[in-house]
Amino acid sequence: MASGETVSQRNVWQVSGGPANRDYSDILIKYGVALIGPGDAGPWRQDRDDDEFEGGFVRRFATEVHVGDVLLLRTGISKIRAVGIVASEYLYLHQFDDVNGWDLQHGRRVRWCELPNTYDFSVSVFGANPPCLSKLASPELIDYATRYIESPPINWQSAFLPSLPSEEPSLENPPSNLQDLIAQVHDLAGLYWDNEKFGSLPTEDELIAHYVVPFLRKLGWPVENIGIKWRHVDVTVFRALPRSPENCHFIIEAKRLGAGVEGALEQAKGYLKDLGIEREIVVTDGIRYRMYEGSNNFGHIAYANLARLKVSATNLFERMKRP
């Protein structure tokens, strides 16, 4: 903020850090950005209609948020993770085209100050169903922002911004054995979200039948090595027969589109515990696949989005294919 200006002379906004099961607030803080979607429609311009961006949030983000405004990084309906100062005009950032499955290319640089602990106002100060971005008028929120910004230390408000990540190159030539499946994803992924043309979203079982099993088959797994609902696990891939816990190679837990595949990890870990084994876990919505390493405290090791393939997707293909 300019010398002598107070928070009361600036707008205070809230920006979402993502839903609980697909939280991306760590990414916003790490790279010094605020991001919103939908971004796949391309950059905002004055001549573009709000309908192209599913409403007016992108326009407001691009034109009404100003350098020096205050941002509260919201999680849920009552908590904030960080307080920030807007540090740039509107930007279209290609490198954020897939943030935990979200297309969030509409951005602004932000100097964030992460709170030592997530602050909970204990009531739904942001509303029962807060949008991705909104200008705040609540006296409680304005007072919090004012006191935080004007309290020392304030050196973070003029600190250097972190470097943005490099844009990961797209995978221009996917493996030949996967090309028809990837083409199917490109043909249908957008249609699924059109309620008028398609209807309700596909169920988990549909996604397993139409995508997960065909994906495994193209990666070399025969049908007898693919268990469906074996001991309650959505998909179990066996390295050998008979089908037993010892012969399990990895398991897959599926979620419906939009549910957030990352939220399936805990459920899948419970299945492995019941089986008494330590194995890799893949969570998926049929289109996005994220793999976790069982022998390393389930750290994330590979990811692919079949609708938006990056070069790093080949790592997941290698790990999931039949040895």
Summary of the structure (lengths in Angstrom):
residues: 323
radius of gyration: 22.1
end to end distance: 57.8
largest distance: 74.4
contacts: 951
relative contact order: 0.12
helix: 33%
strand: 26%
